[in-house]
């Protein structure tokens, strides 16, 4: 598919495929990335993502679309953020216990993730679209980033998974000093405290899921492009062990993880590592950094960029996410991601998946299609049941 081919299919209409349905979401921008899915209280599904011309540019903003329950098509895209000085990225939608929907997102100047701020704002329904209220910087340290769904502990405390792009004066950000952390709020998001995940160099996109009782597991993308890592909590998310590798390769790209209704852990990712690829690029933002004379870090965790972002694969685990023996390819491509350009047709990544279990036993998946659009795949209940049976 060329960028032009994709553009003609960005209608939001659901179409059948052998294992369910698919759609390409409507969007007014030429680059669309980092999808996030959530259920709405009225039974609809919302998808948020960031869009503009190129990740890191100041025209990157957050957009969202709604799929009404039983509707044949996604609704129009609505712009939710409006910062003209910073690149607004990585939207996260969260419904609190009072039913209020919130949008969290990052905002950074150019490719300087170590200068990122985290904002939150209330979100409301306005007919077929979402609208946003006033934004507020939530006061986290400079360089804080988010990607995964918050959760509420049994004591009512909000928990927001983080990764921290620790600033180093005079050094250009490459991910060398990134670590994992959590932020907690005892006053419904007004103020936050940050605690570090121990021994987590290069572990980012922390994605916690519930297991049994007070047990939880969290899964991590790795800057080192080796394996998806996993850590555990035995106290309902108050403290976490150091991340350790699973058996799933990781390419330094995002993962999506959920617990299914039967307790099985489902993860969608690109199961390929740097050891399996010779593809490399200088950094995530090398197309923006031509005039940045600052040196790169010579210390830290040695990030690897450019490993292919494909295939997009559903991995299932019956042992709490220690191992993932069942792997099902949702979509495949060459996965080329040596450029973030969305118009020249070189980028072929299938990346940044997010998962949302459905009440009918199926699974919604949204992800980046060639940096041009957001693809939505609805795996049906029979497909997921067959894969679960193979895993047990």
C-alpha positions in Angstrom: 0.0 0.0 0.0 1.2 3.5 -0.9 0.4 6.6 1.2 -2.1 7.5 -1.5 -3.7 4.0 -1.3 -4.1 4.4 2.5 -5.5 7.9 2.2 -8.4 6.6 0.0 -9.3 4.1 2.7 -9.3 6.5 5.6 -13.1 6.5 5.8 -13.5 4.7 9.2 -15.8 2.1 7.6 -15.5 -1.4 9.0 -14.8 -4.1 6.5 -14.7 -7.9 7.0 -11.5 -10.0 7.2 -11.2 -13.7 7.9 -10.8 -13.3 11.6 -13.0 -10.3 12.2 -13.2 -6.8 10.9 -10.9 -3.9 10.1 -11.0 -0.1 9.4 -8.6 2.7 8.8 -9.6 5.7 10.9 -10.4 9.1 9.3 -7.8 11.8 10.0 -7.1 15.3 8.6 -3.3 14.9 9.0 -0.7 13.1 6.9 1.1 11.5 9.9 -0.9 9.6 12.5 0.7 7.5 15.3 0.5 6.1 18.9 -3.2 5.0 19.1 -5.0 4.5 22.4 -8.3 2.8 22.9 -10.9 3.0 25.7 -14.5 2.2 26.4 -16.9 5.0 27.0 -19.6 4.8 29.6 -22.3 4.8 27.0 -20.9 1.6 25.3 -19.0 3.4 22.5 -15.3 3.0 21.9 -12.9 6.0 21.6 -9.5 6.0 19.9 -7.0 8.8 20.4 -3.7 9.3 18.6 -1.3 12.1 17.6 -1.2 13.6 14.2 0.5 16.3 12.1 3.3 16.4 9.6 6.2 14.7 11.5 6.7 13.5 15.0 8.5 16.2 17.0 7.2 19.1 15.0 5.0 21.7 16.7 2.0 20.9 14.5 1.6 17.5 16.1 -1.6 17.4 18.2 -3.9 14.9 19.8 -7.0 13.7 17.8 -9.8 11.3 18.7 -12.6 9.4 17.0 -15.6 7.5 18.3 -17.0 4.1 17.2 -20.6 3.9 18.5 -21.8 0.6 19.7 -23.0 -1.4 16.7 -22.1 1.3 14.2 -20.6 0.4 10.8 -18.0 3.1 10.8 -15.8 5.3 13.0 -16.9 8.9 13.4 -15.0 12.0 12.3 -11.7 12.9 14.0 -11.7 15.8 16.5 -8.7 17.8 17.5 -8.3 17.8 21.4 -5.0 19.7 22.0 -3.7 23.0 20.6 -0.2 23.8 21.8 1.5 25.6 18.9 5.0 25.5 20.4 5.4 21.8 21.3 4.8 18.4 19.8 1.9 16.9 21.6 2.3 13.1 21.8 1.3 9.8 23.4 -2.4 10.3 24.4 -3.8 8.2 27.3 -7.5 8.2 28.0 -8.7 7.4 31.6 -12.2 7.3 33.1 -12.2 7.9 36.9 -14.6 6.3 39.4 -17.0 9.2 39.0 -17.3 8.6 35.3 -15.2 11.6 34.2 -13.1 11.0 31.1 -9.6 12.5 31.2 -6.9 12.9 28.5 -3.2 12.7 29.5 -0.6 13.6 26.9 3.0 14.7 26.6 4.3 17.9 25.0 7.9 18.5 24.0 10.0 21.0 21.9 11.2 19.3 18.7 12.9 16.0 19.4 13.8 16.9 23.0 12.0 14.2 24.9 14.0 15.1 28.0 12.1 18.5 28.1 8.7 16.9 27.9 5.8 17.9 30.1 2.7 15.9 31.0 -0.7 17.5 30.7 -4.2 16.4 31.6 -7.6 17.8 30.7 -11.3 16.8 31.0 -12.9 15.2 27.9 -16.7 15.4 27.1 -19.0 14.0 24.5 -20.4 16.5 22.0 -22.6 14.5 19.8 -20.5 12.3 17.4 -17.2 13.7 18.7 -15.2 14.4 21.8 -14.2 17.8 23.0 -11.6 18.9 25.5 -11.6 21.2 28.5 -8.7 23.3 29.9 -5.3 21.7 30.0 -3.1 21.6 33.1 0.5 20.7 33.6 0.4 18.0 36.3 3.8 19.0 37.7 5.9 15.9 36.9 9.6 16.3 36.3 10.9 17.5 32.9 11.4 14.6 30.6 8.5 12.5 31.9 6.7 10.5 29.3 3.6 8.2 29.3 2.1 5.6 27.1 0.1 3.1 29.2 -3.3 3.1 30.9 -3.6 4.4 34.5 -5.3 2.3 37.2 -6.8 2.9 40.6 -5.4 1.0 43.6 -7.7 -0.6 46.1 -7.2 2.5 48.4 -8.4 4.9 45.7 -5.0 6.2 44.7 -4.5 6.9 41.0 -1.4 5.2 39.5 0.0 6.6 36.2 2.8 4.5 34.7 5.7 6.6 33.5 9.1 6.5 31.8 11.6 9.2 32.5 13.9 10.7 29.9 16.4 12.1 32.4 17.9 15.4 31.1 21.7 15.6 30.7 22.9 19.2 30.2 24.7 19.7 26.9 23.7 16.1 25.7 21.2 15.4 23.0 18.4 13.0 24.0 18.7 9.5 22.5 17.1 7.4 25.2 20.4 6.4 26.9 19.3 7.5 30.3 15.6 6.5 30.2 14.1 4.6 33.2 10.7 3.4 34.4 8.7 5.0 37.2 5.2 5.4 38.5 3.3 8.5 39.6 0.6 8.3 42.3 -2.1 10.8 43.2 -4.2 10.7 46.4 -6.3 13.7 45.3 -7.8 12.6 42.0 -5.0 13.9 39.8 -4.4 17.3 41.5 -0.9 16.5 42.8 1.5 13.6 42.1 4.4 11.8 43.7 6.9 9.8 41.6 8.7 6.6 42.6 11.2 4.8 40.5 11.1 1.2 39.3 14.4 -0.3 40.6 17.2 -1.2 38.2 15.3 -0.2 35.0 17.8 1.4 32.6 16.2 1.4 29.1 12.9 0.0 30.3 10.1 2.3 29.0 6.4 2.2 28.2 5.7 0.4 31.5 2.3 -1.4 31.0 0.8 -2.9 34.2 -1.9 -5.5 34.2 -3.7 -7.3 37.1 -3.2 -11.0 37.7 -4.7 -12.8 40.8 -5.5 -11.0 44.1 -2.9 -8.3 44.8 -0.5 -9.6 42.1 0.3 -7.5 39.1 2.8 -7.7 36.2 4.2 -4.9 34.2 5.7 -5.2 30.7 8.3 -2.9 29.1 9.6 -1.8 25.8 13.4 -1.8 25.8 15.7 0.9 24.4 18.4 -1.9 24.0 16.1 -3.7 21.5 16.6 -7.1 23.1 13.5 -8.5 24.8 10.2 -7.4 26.3 10.9 -7.2 30.0 8.6 -8.0 32.9 8.4 -6.9 36.6 5.9 -7.8 39.3 4.1 -6.3 42.2 2.6 -8.4 45.1 1.0 -5.4 46.8 -1.5 -4.1 44.3 0.9 -1.9 42.5 2.5 -0.1 45.4 6.0 -1.5 44.8 7.6 -3.2 41.8 10.5 -5.6 41.2 13.3 -4.9 38.8 12.4 -5.8 35.1 13.6 -9.1 33.8 13.4 -10.5 30.2 10.5 -12.6 28.9 10.8 -14.9 25.8 9.4 -12.2 23.4 12.0 -10.2 21.4 11.6 -6.4 21.4 12.7 -3.9 18.7 12.7 -0.7 20.9 9.1 -0.1 19.9 5.8 0.0 21.8 3.9 -2.9 23.2 0.2 -3.3 24.2 -0.8 -5.7 27.0 -4.1 -6.6 28.7 -5.4 -9.4 31.0 -8.3 -11.3 29.3 -11.4 -12.3 31.2 -10.0 -15.9 31.8 -6.8 -14.5 33.4 -4.6 -15.0 30.3 -2.2 -12.2 29.4 -2.4 -10.9 25.8 0.3 -8.8 24.3 0.6 -7.3 20.8 4.1 -6.2 19.6 6.7 -6.7 17.0 8.6 -9.8 18.1 12.0 -9.0 16.6 15.2 -7.8 18.2 18.4 -6.0 17.2 20.1 -9.4 17.2 17.8 -10.5 14.4 18.3 -7.3 12.2 21.0 -5.2 10.7 18.8 -2.1 10.3 19.9 0.9 12.2 19.2 4.7 12.3 20.9 7.4 14.3 18.0 8.3 16.5 14.2 8.6 16.6 14.4 12.2 15.6 17.3 12.2 13.2 15.2 14.0 10.6 14.8 16.9 12.9 18.3 17.1 14.3 20.4 18.4 11.4 21.0 21.7 13.2 21.5 20.3 16.7 25.3 20.3 17.4 25.1 18.8 20.8 26.9 15.5 21.2 25.1 12.2 21.9 25.6 10.4 25.2 28.6 8.1 25.4 27.3 6.5 28.6 24.0 5.0 29.5 22.2 2.0 28.1 23.2 2.3 24.4 19.8 2.6 22.7 19.3 0.9 19.3 17.0 2.5 16.7 15.8 1.3 13.3 15.0 -2.4 13.9 12.0 -3.3 11.7 8.5 -2.7 13.2 6.7 -5.8 11.8 5.1 -8.2 12.0 2.4 -7.0 14.3 1.8 -10.1 16.4 -0.7 -11.2 19.1 1.2 -13.2 21.8 -0.7 -15.1 24.5 0.5 -16.3 27.9 -1.1 -18.6 30.5 1.7 -18.2 33.1 1.2 -14.5 34.0 3.3 -13.2 31.2 6.5 -15.1 31.9 6.3 -16.9 28.5 4.2 -16.4 25.4 4.0 -19.7 23.5 1.1 -18.7 21.1 1.9 -16.0 18.5 -0.6 -14.9 15.9 0.3 -12.5 13.1 -2.4 -9.8 12.8 -0.6 -8.0 9.9 2.8 -8.3 8.2 5.0 -6.0 6.1 8.7 -5.3 5.7 8.5 -3.1 8.8 11.0 -0.6 7.5 11.2 2.4 9.9 14.4 4.1 9.0 12.4 7.3 8.3 9.4 8.8 10.1 8.2 10.4 6.8 4.6 9.6 6.0 4.5 10.8 2.4 7.4 9.2 0.5 6.2 5.5 1.0 9.4 4.3 2.6 8.0 3.7 6.1 6.3 0.3 6.4 6.0 0.0 10.2 3.1 -1.7 11.9 3.6 -0.3 15.4 2.4 1.1 18.7 -0.5 -1.3 19.3 -3.1 -0.9 21.9 -5.6 -3.6 23.0 -9.1 -3.5 24.4 -11.0 -6.7 25.3 -14.7 -6.7 24.2 -17.7 -8.0 26.1 -18.5 -10.5 23.3 -15.1 -12.3 23.9 -13.3 -10.6 21.0 -10.4 -8.1 21.1 -10.0 -4.7 19.6 -6.5 -3.7 18.4 -5.4 -0.3 17.0 -2.0 0.5 15.6 0.1 2.7 13.3 -0.1 1.8 9.6 3.0 3.0 7.8 3.1 6.3 9.9 0.2 7.4 7.6 -2.9 6.2 9.5 -4.4 4.3 12.4 -5.6 0.8 11.6 -8.3 -0.8 13.7 -8.7 -4.6 13.8 -11.6 -6.3 15.6 -10.6 -9.9 16.2 -13.8 -12.0 16.7 -14.5 -14.1 19.7 -14.1 -17.4 17.8 -10.6 -16.5 16.6 -9.5 -15.5 20.1 -11.1 -18.6 21.7 -9.1 -20.8 19.2 -5.9 -19.1 20.1 -6.6 -19.3 23.8 -7.2 -23.1 23.4 -3.8 -23.4 21.8 -2.2 -21.7 24.7 -3.8 -23.6 27.6 
